[in-house]
């Protein structure tokens, strides 16, 4: 156990998203809907 936690953490590399990726994710999140009915959950993407 001591050996596992004594290692130095790896440094994360920060990446930037392209504007096309951001616009795609925003458009998808606007069209995505979740409807709940009793114990059921319906997921749909509006076109």
C-alpha positions as a Markdown table, in Angstrom:
| # | Residue | x | y | z |
|---|---|---|---|---|
| 1 | Unk | 0.0 | 0.0 | 0.0 |
| 2 | Unk | 2.8 | 2.4 | 0.9 |
| 3 | Unk | 4.4 | 1.9 | -2.5 |
| 4 | Unk | 1.2 | 2.8 | -4.4 |
| 5 | Unk | 0.6 | 6.2 | -2.7 |
| 6 | Unk | 4.2 | 7.3 | -2.6 |
| 7 | Unk | 4.4 | 7.8 | -6.4 |
| 8 | Unk | 4.3 | 11.3 | -7.8 |
| 9 | Unk | 1.0 | 12.1 | -9.6 |
| 10 | Unk | 1.1 | 12.3 | -13.4 |
| 11 | Unk | 0.6 | 15.8 | -14.8 |
| 12 | Unk | -2.5 | 16.2 | -16.9 |
| 13 | Unk | -2.3 | 17.8 | -20.3 |
| 14 | Unk | -5.0 | 20.4 | -20.9 |
| 15 | Unk | -6.5 | 20.4 | -24.4 |
| 16 | Unk | -8.7 | 22.9 | -26.2 |
| 17 | Unk | -11.9 | 22.0 | -28.0 |
| 18 | Unk | -12.4 | 23.1 | -31.6 |
| 19 | Unk | -15.3 | 25.6 | -32.2 |
| 20 | Unk | -17.0 | 22.9 | -34.4 |
| 21 | Unk | -17.1 | 20.5 | -31.4 |
| 22 | Unk | -18.5 | 23.2 | -29.1 |
| 23 | Unk | -21.3 | 24.1 | -31.6 |
| 24 | Unk | -22.1 | 20.4 | -32.1 |
| 25 | Unk | -22.4 | 19.8 | -28.3 |
| 26 | Unk | -24.6 | 22.9 | -27.8 |
| 27 | Unk | -26.9 | 21.9 | -30.7 |
| 28 | Unk | -27.2 | 18.4 | -29.3 |
| 29 | Unk | -28.0 | 19.5 | -25.8 |
| 30 | Unk | -30.7 | 21.8 | -27.1 |
| 31 | Unk | -32.4 | 19.0 | -29.1 |
| 32 | Unk | -32.0 | 16.3 | -26.3 |
| 33 | Unk | -35.0 | 15.8 | -24.1 |
| 34 | Unk | -35.8 | 13.4 | -21.3 |
| 35 | Unk | -39.5 | 12.7 | -20.5 |
| 36 | Unk | -40.5 | 10.9 | -17.3 |
| 37 | Unk | -43.8 | 9.0 | -16.9 |
| 38 | Unk | -44.4 | 7.1 | -13.7 |
| 39 | Unk | -41.3 | 4.8 | -13.4 |
| 40 | Unk | -40.3 | 5.1 | -17.0 |
| 41 | Unk | -37.8 | 7.4 | -18.6 |
| 42 | Unk | -37.9 | 8.2 | -22.3 |
| 43 | Unk | -34.9 | 9.9 | -24.0 |
| 44 | Unk | -35.3 | 11.5 | -27.4 |
| 45 | Unk | -33.4 | 13.7 | -29.8 |
| 46 | Unk | -35.5 | 16.2 | -31.7 |
| 47 | Unk | -34.5 | 17.0 | -35.3 |
